[in-house]
């Protein structure tokens, strides 16, 4: 190829190859930065263990609170006729009627209001 052809832009093939190669290299460099960042942010097995322990302790605490609440509700005395009244009026199960009465400390009116709202 002559100097004139090169000056006129006839030999664009080599320039295109260089542009493609440099474009490819910049994409690879970007990908490398992304993977480096992701590797830095990876959770270690210690982190997973810590998270699982926190989750388990929170669940245990919630279960203990639930059991304590159930024990407290069992101490509340409810009348059998109040339970029957709520079952008949609201057409709900005995366990739901009893639980609602216990939550409202045996107050039939408050239990009925809670069930209607």
Phi and psi restraints in degrees (value plus and minus 20) as a CYANA .aco file:
   2 UNK   PHI    -110.8   -70.8
   2 UNK   PSI     145.9   185.9
   3 UNK   PHI     -83.6   -43.6
   3 UNK   PSI     -53.7   -13.7
   4 UNK   PHI     -86.0   -46.0
   4 UNK   PSI     -60.5   -20.5
   5 UNK   PHI     -85.0   -45.0
   5 UNK   PSI     -58.7   -18.7
   6 UNK   PHI     -86.7   -46.7
   6 UNK   PSI     -59.4   -19.4
   7 UNK   PHI     -88.4   -48.4
   7 UNK   PSI     -52.1   -12.1
   8 UNK   PHI    -102.1   -62.1
   8 UNK   PSI     -25.3    14.7
   9 UNK   PHI      67.7   107.7
   9 UNK   PSI       2.0    42.0
  10 UNK   PHI     -91.3   -51.3
  10 UNK   PSI     -55.9   -15.9
  11 UNK   PHI    -114.5   -74.5
  11 UNK   PSI      45.6    85.6
  12 UNK   PHI    -104.8   -64.8
  12 UNK   PSI     -29.3    10.7
  13 UNK   PHI     -80.5   -40.5
  13 UNK   PSI     -64.1   -24.1
  14 UNK   PHI     -89.8   -49.8
  14 UNK   PSI     -56.0   -16.0
  15 UNK   PHI     -85.6   -45.6
  15 UNK   PSI     -60.6   -20.6
  16 UNK   PHI     -83.9   -43.9
  16 UNK   PSI     -60.3   -20.3
  17 UNK   PHI     -82.7   -42.7
  17 UNK   PSI     -61.9   -21.9
  18 UNK   PHI     -85.1   -45.1
  18 UNK   PSI     -59.0   -19.0
  19 UNK   PHI     -85.4   -45.4
  19 UNK   PSI     -62.4   -22.4
  20 UNK   PHI     -83.3   -43.3
  20 UNK   PSI     -63.3   -23.3
  21 UNK   PHI     -84.4   -44.4
  21 UNK   PSI     -65.2   -25.2
  22 UNK   PHI     -88.1   -48.1
  22 UNK   PSI     -55.5   -15.5
  23 UNK   PHI     -85.1   -45.1
  23 UNK   PSI     -61.9   -21.9
  24 UNK   PHI     -83.1   -43.1
  24 UNK   PSI     -62.0   -22.0
  25 UNK   PHI     -83.5   -43.5
  25 UNK   PSI     -59.6   -19.6
  26 UNK   PHI     -88.0   -48.0
  26 UNK   PSI     -55.6   -15.6
  27 UNK   PHI     -85.8   -45.8
  27 UNK   PSI     -60.4   -20.4
  28 UNK   PHI     -85.4   -45.4
  28 UNK   PSI     -58.6   -18.6
  29 UNK   PHI     -85.6   -45.6
  29 UNK   PSI     -60.7   -20.7
  30 UNK   PHI     -82.4   -42.4
  30 UNK   PSI     -63.9   -23.9
  31 UNK   PHI     -82.3   -42.3
  31 UNK   PSI     -59.3   -19.3
  32 UNK   PHI     -83.0   -43.0
  32 UNK   PSI     -61.3   -21.3
  33 UNK   PHI     -84.3   -44.3
  33 UNK   PSI     -60.1   -20.1
  34 UNK   PHI     -84.7   -44.7
  34 UNK   PSI     -65.9   -25.9
  35 UNK   PHI     -87.8   -47.8
  35 UNK   PSI     -54.5   -14.5
  36 UNK   PHI     -82.2   -42.2
  36 UNK   PSI     -62.6   -22.6
  37 UNK   PHI     -83.5   -43.5
  37 UNK   PSI     -64.2   -24.2
  38 UNK   PHI     -84.1   -44.1
  38 UNK   PSI     -59.1   -19.1
  39 UNK   PHI     -85.7   -45.7
  39 UNK   PSI     -54.9   -14.9
  40 UNK   PHI     -87.7   -47.7
  40 UNK   PSI     -52.3   -12.3
  41 UNK   PHI    -110.3   -70.3
  41 UNK   PSI     -22.0    18.0
  42 UNK   PHI     -79.6   -39.6
  42 UNK   PSI     124.3   164.3
  43 UNK   PHI    -105.1   -65.1
  43 UNK   PSI     111.0   151.0
  44 UNK   PHI    -101.0   -61.0
  44 UNK   PSI     147.3   187.3
  45 UNK   PHI     -84.9   -44.9
  45 UNK   PSI     -50.3   -10.3
  46 UNK   PHI     -84.5   -44.5
  46 UNK   PSI     -60.9   -20.9
  47 UNK   PHI     -83.5   -43.5
  47 UNK   PSI     -59.6   -19.6
  48 UNK   PHI     -86.2   -46.2
  48 UNK   PSI     -62.6   -22.6
  49 UNK   PHI     -82.9   -42.9
  49 UNK   PSI     -63.1   -23.1
  50 UNK   PHI     -82.0   -42.0
  50 UNK   PSI     -63.2   -23.2
  51 UNK   PHI     -84.1   -44.1
  51 UNK   PSI     -61.7   -21.7
  52 UNK   PHI     -84.7   -44.7
  52 UNK   PSI     -59.3   -19.3
  53 UNK   PHI     -85.6   -45.6
  53 UNK   PSI     -61.1   -21.1
  54 UNK   PHI     -83.0   -43.0
  54 UNK   PSI     -63.3   -23.3
  55 UNK   PHI     -82.0   -42.0
  55 UNK   PSI     -64.6   -24.6
  56 UNK   PHI     -84.5   -44.5
  56 UNK   PSI     -62.6   -22.6
  57 UNK   PHI     -87.0   -47.0
  57 UNK   PSI     -56.7   -16.7
  58 UNK   PHI     -85.3   -45.3
  58 UNK   PSI     -62.5   -22.5
  59 UNK   PHI     -85.2   -45.2
  59 UNK   PSI     -60.4   -20.4
  60 UNK   PHI     -83.1   -43.1
  60 UNK   PSI     -61.3   -21.3
  61 UNK   PHI     -83.5   -43.5
  61 UNK   PSI     -63.1   -23.1
  62 UNK   PHI     -82.8   -42.8
  62 UNK   PSI     -61.3   -21.3
  63 UNK   PHI     -84.2   -44.2
  63 UNK   PSI     -60.7   -20.7
  64 UNK   PHI     -83.6   -43.6
  64 UNK   PSI     -62.0   -22.0
  65 UNK   PHI     -84.1   -44.1
  65 UNK   PSI     -59.8   -19.8
  66 UNK   PHI     -84.3   -44.3
  66 UNK   PSI     -64.3   -24.3
  67 UNK   PHI     -84.0   -44.0
  67 UNK   PSI     -60.4   -20.4
  68 UNK   PHI     -83.2   -43.2
  68 UNK   PSI     -60.8   -20.8
  69 UNK   PHI     -85.1   -45.1
  69 UNK   PSI     -62.7   -22.7
  70 UNK   PHI     -82.8   -42.8
  70 UNK   PSI     -60.5   -20.5
  71 UNK   PHI     -83.3   -43.3
  71 UNK   PSI     -61.1   -21.1
  72 UNK   PHI     -84.4   -44.4
  72 UNK   PSI     -61.0   -21.0
  73 UNK   PHI     -87.6   -47.6
  73 UNK   PSI     -52.5   -12.5
  74 UNK   PHI     -86.0   -46.0
  74 UNK   PSI     -44.1    -4.1
  75 UNK   PHI     -94.5   -54.5
  75 UNK   PSI     -40.4    -0.4
  76 UNK   PHI     -94.1   -54.1
  76 UNK   PSI     109.0   149.0
  77 UNK   PHI    -109.3   -69.3
  77 UNK   PSI     108.0   148.0
  78 UNK   PHI    -142.3  -102.3
  78 UNK   PSI     126.4   166.4
  79 UNK   PHI    -104.0   -64.0
  79 UNK   PSI     122.9   162.9
  80 UNK   PHI     -82.7   -42.7
  80 UNK   PSI     -59.7   -19.7
  81 UNK   PHI     -87.8   -47.8
  81 UNK   PSI     -49.2    -9.2
  82 UNK   PHI     -87.7   -47.7
  82 UNK   PSI     -60.8   -20.8
  83 UNK   PHI     -82.6   -42.6
  83 UNK   PSI     -65.5   -25.5
  84 UNK   PHI     -81.5   -41.5
  84 UNK   PSI     -61.7   -21.7
  85 UNK   PHI     -80.6   -40.6
  85 UNK   PSI     -66.1   -26.1
  86 UNK   PHI     -85.9   -45.9
  86 UNK   PSI     -59.8   -19.8
  87 UNK   PHI     -81.1   -41.1
  87 UNK   PSI     -65.8   -25.8
  88 UNK   PHI     -88.8   -48.8
  88 UNK   PSI     -65.6   -25.6
  89 UNK   PHI     -93.3   -53.3
  89 UNK   PSI     -61.4   -21.4
  90 UNK   PHI    -118.0   -78.0
  90 UNK   PSI     -30.6     9.4
  91 UNK   PHI      33.1    73.1
  91 UNK   PSI      35.8    75.8
  92 UNK   PHI    -143.8  -103.8
  92 UNK   PSI     151.8   191.8
  93 UNK   PHI     -92.0   -52.0
  93 UNK   PSI     139.2   179.2
  94 UNK   PHI     -81.7   -41.7
  94 UNK   PSI     -62.4   -22.4
  95 UNK   PHI     -84.3   -44.3
  95 UNK   PSI     -60.1   -20.1
  96 UNK   PHI     -87.4   -47.4
  96 UNK   PSI     -61.1   -21.1
  97 UNK   PHI     -83.9   -43.9
  97 UNK   PSI     -63.9   -23.9
  98 UNK   PHI     -85.9   -45.9
  98 UNK   PSI     -63.1   -23.1
  99 UNK   PHI     -82.3   -42.3
  99 UNK   PSI     -63.5   -23.5
 100 UNK   PHI     -83.6   -43.6
 100 UNK   PSI     -61.4   -21.4
 101 UNK   PHI     -83.5   -43.5
 101 UNK   PSI     -61.9   -21.9
 102 UNK   PHI     -85.3   -45.3
 102 UNK   PSI     -61.6   -21.6
 103 UNK   PHI     -80.6   -40.6
 103 UNK   PSI     -55.8   -15.8
 104 UNK   PHI    -116.0   -76.0
 104 UNK   PSI       2.0    42.0
 105 UNK   PHI      35.3    75.3
 105 UNK   PSI      15.6    55.6
 106 UNK   PHI      64.3   104.3
 106 UNK   PSI     -16.8    23.2
 107 UNK   PHI    -101.8   -61.8
 107 UNK   PSI      88.1   128.1
 108 UNK   PHI     -84.1   -44.1
 108 UNK   PSI     -63.5   -23.5
 109 UNK   PHI     -82.5   -42.5
 109 UNK   PSI     -66.3   -26.3
 110 UNK   PHI     -84.8   -44.8
 110 UNK   PSI     -57.0   -17.0
 111 UNK   PHI     -86.5   -46.5
 111 UNK   PSI     -62.9   -22.9
 112 UNK   PHI     -85.0   -45.0
 112 UNK   PSI     -61.0   -21.0
 113 UNK   PHI     -82.6   -42.6
 113 UNK   PSI     -61.2   -21.2
 114 UNK   PHI     -84.3   -44.3
 114 UNK   PSI     -57.4   -17.4
 115 UNK   PHI     -94.8   -54.8
 115 UNK   PSI     -46.1    -6.1
 116 UNK   PHI    -105.4   -65.4
 116 UNK   PSI     -40.8    -0.8
